[in-house]
Amino acid sequence: MNKPTLKGIDFGAEDLNTYTPLIPDNFCVWLTLAIGPEGLEGSHLFQVGVCTTSWLAHQLSIKSAYVLRHMILFESFDFELIKKTVREIIETAERPTWEQSVPVLSRYFAWEYEDYQSES
C-alpha cells in the first residue's frame, strides 16, 4: 500500500516555526508542500493557500465574489494546526499506488504537474 507523506513545508525565506503574520486572524499565505511516498526518496510539490475567514470576508468586501481553489480556511494562524490539517488531508489520499494518490491530493492542493501533457 502506498502511503503519501509530508516531507516538507516551505514558505519562501520565512521559518514557519517562528513566523507570525502581522494580523494573525486576517492573513493569507501560500505554502509549498513536498509530498511523496513514505520510505522512498523524492517528492512532488503541491501548493495550498492558508487563509483566515476574516481575510476572506475582507476580500468579499472589496469584490462581490471570490473563487476558492486549493485553499484551507482557519480562524487564526496556528502553525501546529495547519500542519495537523495538512497531514490529515494527506492521510485521506492513501491508495494502492502513488499514481492513484496524486489525483486525490490534487483535490486539495495544486500539484506541480497539474495539466502536464507528455509529448508522445
KAZI-V17499 format. One record per residue. N is the residue number from 0. PHI is phi in whole degrees, 0 to 359 (* if undefined). Layout:
# KAZI-V17499
n->N phi->PHI
n->N phi->PHI
This chain:
# KAZI-V17499
n->0 phi->*
n->1 phi->278
n->2 phi->234
n->3 phi->296
n->4 phi->227
n->5 phi->285
n->6 phi->255
n->7 phi->184
n->8 phi->226
n->9 phi->226
n->10 phi->221
n->11 phi->64
n->12 phi->277
n->13 phi->283
n->14 phi->269
n->15 phi->295
n->16 phi->290
n->17 phi->242
n->18 phi->290
n->19 phi->223
n->20 phi->298
n->21 phi->305
n->22 phi->237
n->23 phi->302
n->24 phi->256
n->25 phi->213
n->26 phi->207
n->27 phi->211
n->28 phi->231
n->29 phi->254
n->30 phi->253
n->31 phi->256
n->32 phi->250
n->33 phi->262
n->34 phi->233
n->35 phi->206
n->36 phi->294
n->37 phi->300
n->38 phi->83
n->39 phi->244
n->40 phi->286
n->41 phi->91
n->42 phi->199
n->43 phi->252
n->44 phi->262
n->45 phi->229
n->46 phi->238
n->47 phi->214
n->48 phi->275
n->49 phi->242
n->50 phi->224
n->51 phi->257
n->52 phi->296
n->53 phi->295
n->54 phi->299
n->55 phi->297
n->56 phi->300
n->57 phi->297
n->58 phi->300
n->59 phi->289
n->60 phi->285
n->61 phi->275
n->62 phi->226
n->63 phi->279
n->64 phi->216
n->65 phi->216
n->66 phi->276
n->67 phi->256
n->68 phi->209
n->69 phi->57
n->70 phi->226
n->71 phi->237
n->72 phi->262
n->73 phi->228
n->74 phi->285
n->75 phi->204
n->76 phi->285
n->77 phi->215
n->78 phi->300
n->79 phi->297
n->80 phi->293
n->81 phi->299
n->82 phi->299
n->83 phi->299
n->84 phi->296
n->85 phi->298
n->86 phi->298
n->87 phi->296
n->88 phi->297
n->89 phi->300
n->90 phi->301
n->91 phi->289
n->92 phi->270
n->93 phi->296
n->94 phi->224
n->95 phi->302
n->96 phi->228
n->97 phi->299
n->98 phi->299
n->99 phi->278
n->100 phi->285
n->101 phi->302
n->102 phi->298
n->103 phi->291
n->104 phi->300
n->105 phi->291
n->106 phi->292
n->107 phi->250
n->108 phi->235
n->109 phi->282
n->110 phi->275
n->111 phi->300
n->112 phi->255
n->113 phi->303
n->114 phi->69
n->115 phi->290
n->116 phi->234
n->117 phi->287
n->118 phi->277
n->119 phi->240
